[in-house]
Amino acid sequence: MRALIQRVTAARVEIGGSTVGEIGPGLMILVCAMQGDTEAEADRLAAKIAKLRIFRDDEDRMNRSVIDTGGAALVVSQFTLAADTSRGNRPGFSAAARPDEGERLYNHFAAQIQTLGIPVATGRFGADMAVSLTNDGPVTVWMDTDS
């Protein structure tokens, strides 16, 4: 699985002008299931993100996790993280999991984040979403379970 994680002061996802998910301070997590991914990759990625120390401590160093800060997570599916641009200017997305498998793993991942004690808001798999956020820092981290 792949994820792009951003430390945020707030984030929101809208569909058709209506807010479907919103958080205050925490993590904006864009996630993509890749072909061959299983629940094990989703669980491993969720655990790593939950413990990721990218929040400031009392000495202004990145030394705290989202769990430590009591923050939330906005989890949004984004198959375009599977983009392959090696063959020209139009990205290919064949490395992404099939939509049914991608949705199942996306939901599993979001549920796993919540199981780890982090309040979760989500987008809607496959929907045309408008995502807005205020990146804090800015801090942005890329994670891939293949790495």
VEXNUTI-735450 format. One record per residue: residue number from 0; residue in one letter; x, y, z of N, C-alpha, C, O in turn. Coordinates in nm, 4 decimals. Atoms other than C-alpha are relative to their C-alpha. Example, Ala and Ser with C-alpha at 12.3 -4.5 7.8 and 13.67 -1.06 7.14 Angstrom:
<markols>
MARKOL     n   res       n.xx       n.yy       n.zz      ca.xx      ca.yy      ca.zz       c.xx       c.yy       c.zz       o.xx       o.yy       o.zz
MARKOL     0     A     0.0890    -0.1190     0.0000     1.2300    -0.4500     0.7800     0.0900     0.1200     0.0000     0.1936     0.1181     0.0665
MARKOL     1     S    -0.0820    -0.1190    -0.0060     1.3670    -0.1060     0.7140    -0.0770     0.1090     0.0730    -0.0261     0.2198     0.0899
</markols>
This chain:
<markols>
MARKOL     n   res       n.xx       n.yy       n.zz      ca.xx      ca.yy      ca.zz       c.xx       c.yy       c.zz       o.xx       o.yy       o.zz
MARKOL     0     M     0.0850    -0.1177     0.0000     0.0000     0.0000     0.0000     0.0886     0.1226     0.0000     0.2021     0.1197     0.0474
MARKOL     1     R    -0.0693    -0.1281     0.0014     0.1049     0.3564    -0.0545    -0.0832     0.1025     0.0740    -0.2062     0.0988     0.0732
MARKOL     2     A     0.0703    -0.1075    -0.0704     0.0224     0.6581     0.1542     0.0812     0.1274    -0.0070     0.2041     0.1248    -0.0022
MARKOL     3     L    -0.0579    -0.1324    -0.0119     0.0921     1.0281     0.1479    -0.0625     0.0600     0.1251    -0.1841     0.0775     0.1333
MARKOL     4     I     0.0461    -0.0460    -0.1304     0.0688     1.1655     0.5009     0.0385     0.1464     0.0171     0.1531     0.1844    -0.0070
MARKOL     5     Q    -0.0280    -0.1408    -0.0258     0.0401     1.5339     0.5852    -0.0452     0.0345     0.1412    -0.1562     0.0009     0.1824
MARKOL     6     R     0.0368    -0.0518    -0.1315     0.0465     1.6884     0.9316    -0.0847     0.1240    -0.0260    -0.0428     0.2143    -0.0983
MARKOL     7     V     0.0926    -0.1094     0.0289    -0.2498     1.9259     0.9356    -0.0532     0.0638     0.1281    -0.0581     0.0010     0.2338
MARKOL     8     T     0.0736    -0.0637    -0.1083    -0.4161     2.1798     1.1592    -0.1499    -0.0232    -0.0189    -0.2270    -0.0162     0.0768
MARKOL     9     A     0.1388     0.0326     0.0327    -0.7458     2.0962     0.9828    -0.0047    -0.0579    -0.1402     0.0792    -0.0257    -0.2243
MARKOL    10     A     0.0198     0.0557     0.1334    -0.8693     1.8965     0.6841    -0.1472    -0.0373    -0.0170    -0.2169    -0.0689     0.0795
MARKOL    11     R     0.1414     0.0250     0.0286    -1.2031     1.8389     0.5135    -0.0129    -0.0608    -0.1393     0.0652    -0.0287    -0.2289
MARKOL    12     V     0.0316     0.0544     0.1312    -1.3447     1.6371     0.2252    -0.1488     0.0230    -0.0265    -0.2345    -0.0037     0.0577
MARKOL    13     E     0.1374    -0.0291     0.0404    -1.6580     1.7400     0.0374    -0.0349    -0.0790    -0.1246     0.0500    -0.1050    -0.2098
MARKOL    14     I     0.0540     0.0639     0.1199    -1.8729     1.5596    -0.2158    -0.1257     0.0766    -0.0374    -0.2201     0.0856     0.0411
MARKOL    15     G     0.1156    -0.0767     0.0453    -2.1145     1.7675    -0.4182    -0.0333     0.1177     0.0884    -0.1504     0.1526     0.1034
MARKOL    16     G     0.0204    -0.1173    -0.0843    -2.0669     2.0647    -0.1862    -0.0354    -0.0315     0.1442    -0.0491     0.0602     0.2252
MARKOL    17     S     0.0316     0.0379    -0.1380    -2.1493     1.8668     0.1304     0.1219    -0.0638     0.0655     0.1879    -0.1487     0.0056
MARKOL    18     T    -0.1118     0.0555    -0.0740    -1.8863     1.7879     0.3914    -0.0347    -0.1418     0.0447    -0.1375    -0.1641     0.1086
MARKOL    19     V     0.0215     0.1389    -0.0403    -1.8544     1.4101     0.4416     0.1019    -0.0456     0.1040     0.0807    -0.1463     0.1714
MARKOL    20     G    -0.1016     0.0316    -0.0997    -1.5416     1.4057     0.6586     0.0789     0.1242     0.0344     0.1138     0.2031    -0.0534
MARKOL    21     E    -0.0707    -0.1208    -0.0427    -1.3633     1.6682     0.8656     0.0726    -0.0283     0.1305     0.0196    -0.0962     0.2185
MARKOL    22     I    -0.0760     0.0123    -0.1245    -1.0914     1.6806     1.1330     0.0645     0.1335     0.0335     0.0767     0.2222    -0.0510
MARKOL    23     G    -0.0841    -0.1100    -0.0432    -0.9022     1.9358     1.3343     0.1446    -0.0453    -0.0100     0.1816    -0.1079    -0.1093
MARKOL    24     P    -0.1409     0.0383     0.0068    -0.5339     1.8815     1.4162     0.0180    -0.1514    -0.0119    -0.0520    -0.2291     0.0530
MARKOL    25     G    -0.0271     0.1424     0.0175    -0.3946     1.5483     1.3034     0.0681    -0.0290    -0.1310     0.1590     0.0425    -0.1733
MARKOL    26     L    -0.0616     0.0474     0.1237    -0.3108     1.3646     0.9843    -0.1008    -0.0085    -0.1132    -0.2111    -0.0603    -0.0958
MARKOL    27     M     0.0709     0.0225     0.1251    -0.4440     1.3847     0.6305     0.0720    -0.1172    -0.0648     0.1910    -0.1070    -0.0948
MARKOL    28     I    -0.0622     0.1195     0.0558    -0.3796     1.0362     0.4876    -0.0673    -0.0336    -0.1318    -0.1837    -0.0733    -0.1344
MARKOL    29     L     0.0450     0.0455     0.1307    -0.4181     0.9731     0.1152     0.0574    -0.1392    -0.0175     0.1780    -0.1583    -0.0019
MARKOL    30     V    -0.0451     0.1388     0.0019    -0.3997     0.5970     0.0637    -0.0444    -0.0708    -0.1285    -0.1528    -0.0463    -0.1816
MARKOL    31     C     0.0263     0.0758     0.1227    -0.3819     0.3614    -0.2353     0.0394    -0.1453     0.0199     0.1533    -0.1747     0.0560
MARKOL    32     A    -0.0305     0.1427    -0.0009    -0.4049    -0.0169    -0.2377     0.0583    -0.0368    -0.1361     0.0065     0.0028    -0.2404
MARKOL    33     M    -0.0676     0.0436     0.1219    -0.1701    -0.1740    -0.4923    -0.0358    -0.1461    -0.0276    -0.0799    -0.2182     0.0619
MARKOL    34     Q     0.0252     0.1399     0.0343    -0.2117    -0.5023    -0.6786     0.0812    -0.0901     0.0917     0.1994    -0.0656     0.1155
MARKOL    35     G    -0.0681     0.0956    -0.0853    -0.1261    -0.7912    -0.4508     0.0005     0.0358     0.1473     0.0434    -0.0450     0.2297
MARKOL    36     D     0.0045    -0.0388    -0.1405    -0.1771    -0.5966    -0.1272    -0.1031    -0.0841     0.0759    -0.2020    -0.1300     0.0187
MARKOL    37     T     0.0894     0.0750    -0.0881    -0.3447    -0.7745     0.1650    -0.0256     0.0826     0.1264     0.0268     0.1927     0.1431
MARKOL    38     E     0.0256    -0.0646    -0.1281    -0.4777    -0.6840     0.5070     0.1294     0.0190     0.0790     0.1430     0.1149     0.1549
MARKOL    39     A    -0.1274    -0.0102    -0.0734    -0.1257    -0.7469     0.6412     0.0723     0.1299    -0.0345     0.1265     0.1950     0.0548
MARKOL    40     E    -0.0630    -0.1272     0.0384     0.0116    -0.4507     0.4403    -0.0771     0.1173     0.0576    -0.0171     0.2139     0.1049
MARKOL    41     A     0.0819    -0.1079    -0.0562    -0.2807    -0.2331     0.5507     0.0250     0.0144     0.1492     0.0371     0.1260     0.1998
MARKOL    42     D    -0.0246    -0.0034    -0.1444    -0.2232    -0.3268     0.9147     0.1377     0.0574     0.0316     0.1523     0.1394     0.1223
MARKOL    43     R    -0.1371    -0.0476    -0.0219     0.1526    -0.2654     0.8927     0.0107     0.1499    -0.0266     0.0745     0.2226     0.0496
MARKOL    44     L    -0.0029    -0.1422     0.0337     0.1038     0.0724     0.7242    -0.0728     0.0820     0.1066    -0.0236     0.1869     0.1482
MARKOL    45     A     0.0757    -0.0715    -0.1033    -0.1596     0.1794     0.9777     0.0816     0.0121     0.1287     0.0862     0.1189     0.1898
MARKOL    46     A    -0.0801    -0.0012    -0.1230     0.0655     0.0848     1.2698     0.1174     0.0964    -0.0116     0.1487     0.1689     0.0828
MARKOL    47     K    -0.1145    -0.0893     0.0213     0.3618     0.2710     1.1212    -0.0447     0.1467     0.0039     0.0204     0.2304     0.0665
MARKOL    48     I     0.0502    -0.1377     0.0031     0.1566     0.5853     1.0555    -0.0416     0.0447     0.1398    -0.0133     0.1578     0.1792
MARKOL    49     A     0.0457    -0.0358    -0.1343     0.0032     0.5791     1.4046     0.1161     0.0364     0.0918     0.1007     0.1191     0.1817
MARKOL    50     K    -0.1176    -0.0238    -0.0849     0.3522     0.5783     1.5590     0.0965     0.1031    -0.0584     0.1969     0.1363     0.0046
MARKOL    51     L    -0.0881    -0.0932     0.0692     0.5073     0.8255     1.3118     0.0160     0.1284     0.0819    -0.0817     0.1986     0.1084
MARKOL    52     R    -0.0260    -0.1144    -0.0886     0.6714     1.0978     1.5214     0.0301     0.1250    -0.0830     0.1456     0.1579    -0.1098
MARKOL    53     I    -0.0157    -0.1206     0.0817     0.6096     1.4119     1.3169    -0.0675     0.1219     0.0628    -0.0799     0.2266    -0.0008
MARKOL    54     F     0.0619    -0.1127    -0.0703     0.4365     1.6318     1.5762     0.0998     0.0570     0.0998     0.1834    -0.0149     0.1547
MARKOL    55     R    -0.0943    -0.0705    -0.0867     0.6202     1.8888     1.7849    -0.0154    -0.0390     0.1471    -0.1261    -0.0609     0.1963
MARKOL    56     D     0.0008     0.0182    -0.1448     0.7175     1.8235     2.1451     0.0196     0.1367     0.0661     0.0143     0.2396    -0.0012
MARKOL    57     D    -0.0163    -0.1259    -0.0736     0.7757     2.0870     2.4142     0.1255     0.0766    -0.0394     0.1359     0.1963    -0.0126
MARKOL    58     E    -0.1235    -0.0651     0.0453     1.1198     2.1612     2.2662    -0.0044     0.0322    -0.1487     0.0983     0.0628    -0.2093
MARKOL    59     D     0.0240    -0.0328     0.1401     0.9711     2.2192     1.9183     0.0690    -0.0962    -0.0972     0.0997    -0.0596    -0.2106
MARKOL    60     R    -0.0585     0.1033     0.0866     1.1227     1.8958     1.7802    -0.1091    -0.0991    -0.0374    -0.2015    -0.1230     0.0403
MARKOL    61     M     0.0966     0.1010     0.0419     0.9279     1.6380     1.5819     0.0296    -0.1286     0.0775     0.1196    -0.2052     0.0433
MARKOL    62     N    -0.0288     0.1090    -0.0915     0.9075     1.3800     1.8559    -0.1263    -0.0679     0.0528    -0.1182    -0.1556     0.1388
MARKOL    63     R     0.1259     0.0547    -0.0489     0.5379     1.2980     1.9060    -0.0821    -0.0558    -0.1157    -0.0728    -0.0079    -0.2287
MARKOL    64     S     0.0866     0.0616     0.1004     0.2893     1.0794     1.7192    -0.1404     0.0602     0.0082    -0.1707     0.1368     0.0997
MARKOL    65     V     0.1391    -0.0461    -0.0029    -0.0739     1.1509     1.6355    -0.0709    -0.0560     0.1225    -0.1598     0.0091     0.1776
MARKOL    66     I     0.0572     0.0569    -0.1218    -0.1638     0.9181     1.9232     0.0403     0.0846     0.1207    -0.0424     0.1155     0.2064
MARKOL    67     D    -0.0503    -0.0812    -0.1114     0.0563     1.1214     2.1612    -0.0731     0.1334     0.0118    -0.0950     0.1832     0.1222
MARKOL    68     T     0.0614    -0.1330    -0.0003    -0.1155     1.4451     2.0599    -0.1516    -0.0034     0.0122    -0.2143     0.1004     0.0331
MARKOL    69     G     0.1458     0.0090    -0.0031    -0.4728     1.3139     2.0625    -0.0632     0.0484    -0.1285    -0.1807     0.0848    -0.1300
MARKOL    70     G     0.0499    -0.0462     0.1290    -0.5088     1.4095     1.6958    -0.0882    -0.1029    -0.0686    -0.1049    -0.2151    -0.0207
MARKOL    71     A     0.0890     0.0850     0.0794    -0.7415     1.2618     1.4361     0.0627    -0.0268    -0.1364     0.1685     0.0272    -0.1689
MARKOL    72     A    -0.0465     0.0298     0.1358    -0.6980     1.1219     1.0852    -0.1163     0.0121    -0.0977    -0.2261    -0.0375    -0.0725
MARKOL    73     L     0.0936    -0.0018     0.1117    -0.8819     1.2024     0.7647     0.0600    -0.0913    -0.1052     0.1649    -0.0604    -0.1619
MARKOL    74     V    -0.0508     0.1018     0.0912    -0.8368     0.8965     0.5415    -0.0794     0.0070    -0.1303    -0.2014    -0.0090    -0.1310
MARKOL    75     V     0.0635    -0.0158     0.1301    -0.9085     0.9434     0.1708     0.0680    -0.0934    -0.0998     0.1907    -0.0958    -0.1092
MARKOL    76     S    -0.0563     0.0885     0.1019    -0.8635     0.6851    -0.1050     0.0479     0.0836    -0.1187    -0.0175     0.1797    -0.1594
MARKOL    77     Q    -0.0539    -0.0726     0.1148    -0.6467     0.8029    -0.3928     0.0807    -0.0946    -0.0881     0.2008    -0.1132    -0.0685
MARKOL    78     F    -0.0656     0.0961     0.0880    -0.5699     0.5522    -0.6675     0.1115     0.0634    -0.0823     0.1979    -0.0080    -0.1332
MARKOL    79     T    -0.1034    -0.0648     0.0812    -0.3549     0.8128    -0.8453     0.1382    -0.0086     0.0640     0.2375     0.0244    -0.0008
MARKOL    80     L    -0.1320     0.0238    -0.0592    -0.0759     0.7364    -0.5950     0.0708    -0.1164    -0.0691     0.1910    -0.1353    -0.0506
MARKOL    81     A    -0.0582     0.1117     0.0748    -0.0197     0.4308    -0.8174     0.0508     0.0435    -0.1376     0.0895    -0.0409    -0.2184
MARKOL    82     A    -0.0365    -0.0510     0.1329     0.0678     0.6541    -1.1148     0.1374    -0.0480    -0.0456     0.2355    -0.0424     0.0285
MARKOL    83     D    -0.1253     0.0369     0.0659     0.3341     0.5220    -1.3508     0.0180     0.0977    -0.1156    -0.0617     0.0992    -0.2094
MARKOL    84     T    -0.0255    -0.1003     0.1035     0.4821     0.8012    -1.5627     0.1233    -0.0345    -0.0826     0.1786     0.0517    -0.1509
MARKOL    85     S    -0.1237     0.0395     0.0683     0.7722     0.6017    -1.7076    -0.0139    -0.0082    -0.1521     0.0873    -0.0127    -0.2221
MARKOL    86     R     0.0194     0.0181     0.1442     0.6177     0.5734    -2.0561    -0.0576     0.1220    -0.0697    -0.1250     0.1090    -0.1719
MARKOL    87     G     0.0509    -0.1191     0.0668     0.5343     0.9303    -2.1399    -0.0654     0.0945     0.0974    -0.0360     0.0945     0.2169
MARKOL    88     N     0.0606    -0.1069    -0.0782     0.3188     1.2124    -2.0180    -0.1364    -0.0342     0.0585    -0.1886     0.0388     0.1429
MARKOL    89     R     0.1297     0.0402    -0.0542    -0.0049     1.0266    -1.9504     0.0227    -0.1131     0.0983     0.0660    -0.2211     0.0583
MARKOL    90     P    -0.0261     0.1043    -0.0991     0.0153     0.8315    -1.6233    -0.0896    -0.1217    -0.0194    -0.2048    -0.1110    -0.0613
MARKOL    91     G     0.0765     0.1239    -0.0010    -0.0948     0.4713    -1.6104    -0.0232    -0.0419     0.1446     0.0581    -0.0124     0.2323
MARKOL    92     F     0.0362     0.0364    -0.1369    -0.2634     0.3255    -1.3048    -0.0216    -0.1501     0.0156    -0.0915    -0.1936     0.1072
MARKOL    93     S     0.0224     0.1445    -0.0028    -0.2481    -0.0483    -1.3750     0.0584    -0.0674     0.1236     0.0215    -0.1810     0.1532
MARKOL    94     A    -0.0576     0.0589    -0.1220    -0.0434    -0.1094    -1.0571    -0.0949     0.0103     0.1194    -0.0741    -0.0552     0.2215
MARKOL    95     A     0.0975    -0.0124    -0.1090    -0.3396    -0.0048    -0.8417    -0.0841    -0.1264     0.0083    -0.1047    -0.1950    -0.0918
MARKOL    96     A     0.0891     0.1148    -0.0184    -0.5606    -0.2757    -0.6965    -0.1295     0.0229    -0.0779    -0.1687     0.1369    -0.1030
MARKOL    97     R     0.1317    -0.0111     0.0628    -0.8874    -0.3509    -0.8750    -0.0929     0.0785     0.0926    -0.0755     0.0732     0.2144
MARKOL    98     P     0.0867    -0.0834    -0.0841    -1.1642    -0.1173    -0.7517    -0.0640    -0.0737     0.1179    -0.0662    -0.0201     0.2287
MARKOL    99     D     0.0640     0.0710    -0.1110    -1.3440    -0.3825    -0.5436     0.1009    -0.0344     0.1098     0.0706    -0.0217     0.2284
MARKOL   100     E    -0.1050     0.0320    -0.0965    -1.0198    -0.4918    -0.3763     0.0546     0.1280     0.0643     0.0829     0.1306     0.1840
MARKOL   101     G    -0.0465    -0.1280    -0.0526    -0.9044    -0.1311    -0.3386    -0.0948     0.0551     0.1052    -0.0505     0.1051     0.2086
MARKOL   102     E     0.0983    -0.0492    -0.0969    -1.2265    -0.0355    -0.1617     0.0042    -0.0831     0.1286    -0.0011    -0.0280     0.2386
MARKOL   103     R    -0.0052     0.0867    -0.1175    -1.2075    -0.3365     0.0704     0.1222     0.0329     0.0867     0.1109     0.0426     0.2088
MARKOL   104     L    -0.1224    -0.0291    -0.0752    -0.8459    -0.2574     0.1686    -0.0007     0.1421     0.0566     0.0511     0.1655     0.1658
MARKOL   105     Y     0.0148    -0.1371    -0.0506    -0.9190     0.1152     0.2032    -0.0832     0.0000     0.1283    -0.0443     0.0604     0.2283
MARKOL   106     N     0.0858     0.0063    -0.1185    -1.2016     0.0414     0.4466     0.0700    -0.0725     0.1155     0.0572    -0.0324     0.2312
MARKOL   107     H    -0.0748     0.0727    -0.1027    -0.9838    -0.2091     0.6335     0.1056     0.0905     0.0627     0.1205     0.0937     0.1848
MARKOL   108     F    -0.1032    -0.0912    -0.0485    -0.7018     0.0460     0.6612    -0.0598     0.1061     0.0933    -0.0071     0.1297     0.2021
MARKOL   109     A     0.0641    -0.1039    -0.0824    -0.9348     0.3193     0.7949    -0.0471    -0.0589     0.1328    -0.0317     0.0042     0.2373
MARKOL   110     A     0.0452     0.0657    -0.1226    -1.0838     0.0755     1.0471     0.1187    -0.0329     0.0909     0.1086    -0.0228     0.2131
MARKOL   111     Q    -0.1188     0.0328    -0.0790    -0.7347    -0.0294     1.1570     0.0559     0.1247     0.0682     0.0970     0.1184     0.1840
MARKOL   112     I    -0.0446    -0.1265    -0.0612    -0.6321     0.3340     1.2165    -0.0869     0.0304     0.1222    -0.0364     0.0695     0.2274
MARKOL   113     Q     0.0920    -0.0273    -0.1102    -0.9406     0.3733     1.4336     0.0224    -0.0984     0.1154     0.0161    -0.0593     0.2319
MARKOL   114     T    -0.0285     0.1010    -0.1021    -0.8639     0.0486     1.6198     0.1220     0.0379     0.0837     0.1317     0.0008     0.2007
MARKOL   115     L    -0.1212    -0.0419    -0.0697    -0.5280     0.2022     1.7127    -0.0237     0.1203     0.0907     0.0705     0.1723     0.1505
MARKOL   116     G     0.0344    -0.1065    -0.0929    -0.7112     0.4735     1.9069    -0.0025     0.1393    -0.0595    -0.0027     0.2384     0.0135
MARKOL   117     I    -0.0005    -0.1297     0.0675    -0.7150     0.7505     1.6489    -0.1391     0.0257    -0.0584    -0.1877    -0.0559    -0.1367
MARKOL   118     P     0.1290    -0.0316     0.0623    -1.0481     0.9183     1.5638     0.0178     0.0155    -0.1515     0.1121     0.0799    -0.1975
MARKOL   119     V    -0.0127     0.0025     0.1458    -1.1085     0.8723     1.1907    -0.1227     0.0596    -0.0666    -0.2365     0.0312    -0.0293
MARKOL   120     A     0.1020    -0.0453     0.0940    -1.3068     1.0607     0.9305     0.0467    -0.0493    -0.1364     0.1663    -0.0693    -0.1574
MARKOL   121     T    -0.0378     0.0527     0.1316    -1.3151     0.9389     0.5702    -0.0695     0.0762    -0.1117    -0.1652     0.1508    -0.0913
MARKOL   122     G     0.0680    -0.0411     0.1215    -1.3992     1.0332     0.2191    -0.0905    -0.1142    -0.0420    -0.1303    -0.1960     0.0408
MARKOL   123     R     0.0823     0.1083     0.0529    -1.6048     0.8046    -0.0043     0.0733    -0.0611    -0.1188     0.1028     0.0082    -0.2163
MARKOL   124     F    -0.0765     0.0690     0.1027    -1.4260     0.5472    -0.2181    -0.0665     0.0195    -0.1365    -0.1871     0.0002    -0.1516
MARKOL   125     G     0.0466    -0.0135     0.1375    -1.4584     0.6184    -0.5904    -0.0754     0.1275    -0.0314    -0.1105     0.1513    -0.1470
MARKOL   126     A     0.0755    -0.1238     0.0224    -1.6348     0.9518    -0.5446     0.0919     0.1101    -0.0511     0.2134     0.1051    -0.0318
MARKOL   127     D    -0.0719    -0.1211     0.0406    -1.5301     1.2817    -0.7013    -0.0012     0.0924     0.1214    -0.1036     0.1525     0.1541
MARKOL   128     M    -0.0074    -0.0713    -0.1274    -1.4106     1.4559    -0.3870     0.0800     0.1289    -0.0134     0.1709     0.1388    -0.0959
MARKOL   129     A    -0.0783    -0.1225    -0.0147    -1.2870     1.8048    -0.3045     0.0621    -0.0053     0.1393    -0.0085    -0.0041     0.2401
MARKOL   130     V    -0.0719     0.0112    -0.1263    -1.0204     1.7826    -0.0348     0.0698     0.1324     0.0276     0.1381     0.1869    -0.0591
MARKOL   131     S    -0.0715    -0.1213    -0.0389    -0.8968     2.0877     0.1535     0.0673    -0.0255     0.1334     0.0174    -0.1001     0.2176
MARKOL   132     L    -0.0761     0.0212    -0.1218    -0.6388     2.1050     0.4256     0.0927     0.1174     0.0235     0.1253     0.1933    -0.0677
MARKOL   133     T    -0.1044    -0.0942    -0.0352    -0.4005     2.3290     0.6088     0.1166    -0.0829     0.0492     0.1144    -0.1371     0.1597
MARKOL   134     N    -0.1186     0.0783    -0.0325    -0.0618     2.1585     0.6055     0.0785     0.0759     0.1045     0.1094     0.1937     0.0869
MARKOL   135     D    -0.0696    -0.0604    -0.1128     0.1183     2.2274     0.9314     0.1489    -0.0280    -0.0116     0.1915    -0.1429    -0.0002
MARKOL   136     G    -0.1463     0.0146     0.0070     0.4905     2.2854     0.8911     0.0619     0.0701    -0.1199     0.1298     0.1709    -0.1000
MARKOL   137     P     0.0745     0.1179     0.0424     0.4597     2.1925     0.6094     0.0771    -0.1292     0.0275     0.1994    -0.1347     0.0153
MARKOL   138     V    -0.0572     0.1333    -0.0199     0.5195     1.8275     0.6938    -0.0785    -0.0963    -0.0868    -0.1995    -0.1118    -0.0700
MARKOL   139     T     0.0584     0.0975     0.0902     0.4516     1.5688     0.4238     0.0945    -0.1197    -0.0103     0.2143    -0.1033    -0.0334
MARKOL   140     V    -0.0813     0.1206     0.0004     0.5722     1.2068     0.4305    -0.0634    -0.1017    -0.0948    -0.1850    -0.1209    -0.0947
MARKOL   141     W     0.0429     0.1059     0.0910     0.5499     0.9345     0.1639     0.0352    -0.1341     0.0622     0.1462    -0.1514     0.1124
MARKOL   142     M    -0.0270     0.1350    -0.0498     0.5187     0.5694     0.2734    -0.0499    -0.1021    -0.1008    -0.1537    -0.0836    -0.1643
MARKOL   143     D     0.0347     0.1083     0.0897     0.5089     0.2524     0.0698     0.0390    -0.1298     0.0685     0.1532    -0.1442     0.1124
MARKOL   144     T    -0.0322     0.1246    -0.0684     0.4882    -0.0964     0.2167     0.1013    -0.0836    -0.0773     0.1599    -0.1763    -0.0215
MARKOL   145     D    -0.1026     0.0707     0.0784     0.7133    -0.2195    -0.0652     0.1389     0.0481     0.0329     0.2365    -0.0201     0.0017
MARKOL   146     S    -0.1323    -0.0561    -0.0294     0.9964     0.0012     0.0598     0.0538    -0.0547     0.1297     0.1642    -0.0188     0.1707
</markols>
